[in-house]
Amino acid sequence: MSGKIASIDPGSPAARARIHVGETLLSINGKTIKDVLDYRFYAYDPALTLVLRGPDGAERTVHIRKEEGEDIGLNFETYLMDEERCCSNHCLFCFVDQMPPNMRDSLYFKDDDARLSFLMGNYTTLTNLSEREAQRIIDLRISPINISVHATDPKLRSILLGNKAAARGLEYMQAFAQNGIVMNCQIVVCPGLNDGEQLSRTMHDLAEMGVASCAIVPVGVTKYRKGLYKMPVVDERTANDILDRVLPFSEECFARFGTRLFFCSDEIFIKAKRPLPEEEYYEGYVQLENGVGMLRSMEMEFMSALRQLEPDTPCRPFAIGTGCLAAPFIRELVDKAKERCPAVQGTVYAVVNHYFGETIDVAGLVTATDLMTQLKGQPLGERLLLPANMLRHGGDIFLDDYRVSDVERALGVPVRIAETDGFSLVDAIFELEY
């Protein structure tokens, strides 16, 4: 446990109570604080009694009164107040195992921490969750939890995760379901393993269990799989088989439960060469972070923003760099922008992923190396627009450790980063500032 206080928010209840940096939080209202989940749950009430230990080992008691749900204002030395838990699986499809060598260390860390599911929306397999921790989730009624399921056949799940304890996660899911814990799930489809009848079984089992939603996404396969299981890619035939299983069953679920429950990612529709569903299919985009409805959502936002512009809105020439998967869709949006505003002169470049391998076609895995190599000498207009998911969150560094400024120097044009929504894309194209 690392409940040592690193900073205190000015004007917060903790600051008013004269709590000090360097003290360690031991308990709240008699409950021992083991990590950030305990802290957030037990600090919710308006009347709190905190036990703190100073650097000299002396303990003291502090009383706090605040608004219900108001944050105390304590920040700890580690976000979790504990060590982040490393994955104990050896998944046949693990993307980290397929990473190129000599990248920064943080890219090779595999987390599988249920606490990050609640706090950050990460997905967890539940394989390293103890019975005590599972019971705490039930007792504190913490929801929702995001779970990587992949298969509900216990033997197959153990094979996919490379972990004999994988079946235990399914037992935890049953307990969560019985106690009203909301579960959002994902299935990474690996051809020849958990597709076909196994996919149908998994969907049926999850529907009967009462999960809230489940995304079906294709396995990602890079060129760095030496010594690993020979994983086939999801091709057009496999993608169509997936849709032929998922779509009818999801409509059955809609008739039974009022929700489709199971949603295929945009990538599967594109690989199957089928049109994306209309907006109502996505039920409010409940699985957007898994790439379910991301392109449809972007289109709806883009058109909404575009309609607010006057036809004579000026626009400097530009280029957009993106992954091969989304490039045709982005070209359609640029064409619609030109129909609305004739000044639009934009070229969309599909950047082939030589860095990870050409089977990787999403924008979020495009590197600066491929951008600089493939766009060098191309007509880029007066600026290059790139999606924010190419960069480290909140920063300006690509996966291959080049910076935005490196790309600007190599290509000779300024680079503008746009968030991955339609409103931001319109703002970037027309250089709108609000």
C-alpha positions, 0 to 999 in steps of 0.5 A, spaced: 500 500 500 502 506 498 497 511 501 503 517 502 500 524 500 504 527 494 500 533 494 493 536 496 488 540 492 488 548 494 481 550 497 479 542 498 476 539 504 483 536 505 487 543 505 481 546 509 482 540 514 490 541 514 492 535 512 499 535 510 503 532 504 508 526 506 502 524 511 500 517 509 492 515 509 491 509 513 483 509 514 476 512 512 471 511 517 474 505 520 475 502 513 482 500 511 484 504 505 488 499 501 488 502 494 484 508 490 478 504 489 477 504 497 479 511 497 474 513 492 468 509 495 469 510 502 471 518 501 464 519 498 460 520 504 459 528 507 462 526 514 469 523 514 474 521 520 481 520 517 486 516 520 493 519 518 500 517 519 506 522 519 513 521 517 515 520 524 510 514 525 505 518 529 498 517 528 493 522 528 485 523 527 482 528 522 475 530 521 472 532 515 465 535 513 464 536 505 458 535 500 456 528 498 461 525 493 465 531 493 473 529 492 477 530 498 483 533 494 488 528 496 493 526 491 498 520 492 505 518 490 502 513 485 495 513 481 493 506 484 496 507 491 499 501 489 503 497 484 500 496 477 498 489 476 502 486 470 498 481 466 499 474 467 496 471 461 500 469 455 495 470 450 495 467 443 493 474 440 497 479 444 499 485 440 504 487 445 508 480 443 508 482 436 511 489 437 517 491 433 524 491 438 527 497 441 521 501 442 520 505 449 519 500 455 512 503 456 510 500 450 512 493 452 508 493 459 502 489 459 497 491 464 491 487 466 488 490 472 481 490 474 482 497 478 484 500 471 477 498 468 473 502 473 478 508 473 480 508 466 476 504 462 481 499 460 479 491 459 481 486 464 481 478 463 480 477 471 485 472 471 489 475 476 483 477 480 483 474 487 477 472 490 477 477 496 478 482 490 472 479 486 468 480 493 470 487 494 467 489 487 460 485 489 460 488 496 462 495 494 457 494 487 463 498 483 460 498 476 461 498 470 467 493 469 470 492 462 472 484 461 476 481 455 472 475 454 474 472 447 470 465 449 466 462 454 468 455 453 473 454 459 478 450 455 478 454 449 479 461 453 484 457 457 488 456 450 486 463 448 489 466 454 495 462 455 493 461 462 490 455 466 486 460 471 482 463 465 476 459 467 476 462 474 474 469 470 468 466 467 466 464 474 467 471 477 463 474 471 457 469 473 457 472 480 458 479 478 451 478 474 448 475 480 449 481 484 448 486 479 455 488 476 454 491 470 459 488 465 461 491 458 465 485 454 469 484 448 471 478 443 477 479 439 476 474 434 481 469 432 480 465 425 480 458 426 479 458 434 474 462 437 470 464 430 464 460 427 460 456 432 465 458 438 463 465 437 455 463 437 456 459 443 460 465 446 454 470 444 449 466 447 452 465 454 454 472 455 446 474 453 444 469 458 449 471 463 446 478 462 452 483 460 450 490 458 454 490 451 459 486 447 464 488 442 466 484 436 473 486 433 478 482 429 485 480 431 491 485 430 497 481 426 503 484 425 509 482 421 513 481 428 510 474 430 516 470 429 516 464 434 508 465 436 502 462 434 501 462 426 495 467 427 491 468 420 488 475 419 480 476 419 479 476 411 473 478 407 470 471 408 471 471 415 469 478 416 462 476 412 462 469 416 462 474 423 457 478 420 452 473 418 453 470 425 452 477 429 447 481 426 441 476 426 443 474 433 443 481 435 437 482 432 434 476 436 437 480 443 434 486 441 427 483 440 428 479 447 432 485 451 431 491 448 438 492 446 442 488 440 448 487 446 453 485 440 456 490 436 461 489 430 467 494 430 467 498 423 473 494 421 469 488 420 464 491 416 470 494 412 473 488 411 467 484 409 466 490 404 459 491 407 456 498 408 456 501 415 450 501 419 445 507 420 446 511 427 440 508 430 444 501 430 449 503 435 444 505 440 448 511 443 455 508 441 456 504 447 462 501 444 465 507 441 472 506 444 472 499 441 471 502 434 464 500 434 461 506 430 467 511 430 466 512 423 459 513 423 459 518 429 465 522 425 460 522 419 454 525 423 458 530 427 462 532 421 456 533 417 452 537 423 459 542 423 459 542 416 452 545 415 453 551 420 458 553 415 457 558 409 458 556 402 464 561 401 468 559 408 475 560 406 480 554 406 487 553 405 489 547 401 491 541 405 492 534 406 490 528 411 494 522 413 491 516 415 491 509 416 488 505 410 482 502 413 479 509 414 482 513 408 476 512 403 471 514 408 475 520 410 475 522 402 468 521 402 468 527 408 472 531 404 468 531 398 462 533 402 466 538 405 468 541 397 460 540 395 458 545 401 464 549 400 468 550 393 474 553 396 476 546 399 482 543 396 484 537 400 488 530 399 487 524 403 493 519 403 492 512 405 499 511 409 501 503 408 504 501 415 510 498 413 513 499 420 508 494 423 506 490 417 501 491 412 496 487 415 495 493 420 491 498 417 488 503 423 490 510 423 492 509 431 498 505 429 501 509 423 508 511 425 512 518 423 517 513 419 511 511 414 509 518 414 515 521 412 517 516 407 511 515 404 509 523 404 515 526 402 515 529 395 507 528 395 503 535 394 501 536 401 498 543 400 499 548 406 498 544 411 498 536 413 492 534 418 493 528 422 489 524 427 490 525 435 490 517 436 497 517 432 500 520 438 502 518 445 496 521 449 496 528 451 503 529 447 506 530 441 510 523 440 509 518 435 509 510 437 516 510 433 519 516 438 519 521 433 515 528 434 511 532 430 516 537 429 520 532 426 515 530 421 514 538 419 521 538 418 522 532 414 515 534 409 516 542 409 509 543 412 506 545 418 502 539 422 496 540 425 493 535 430 485 533 430 481 529 435 478 523 432 471 526 432 467 530 426 467 536 429 474 537 430 476 535 423 471 540 420 475 545 425 482 543 422 480 543 415 477 550 416 482 552 421 476 554 426 478 557 433 473 557 438 
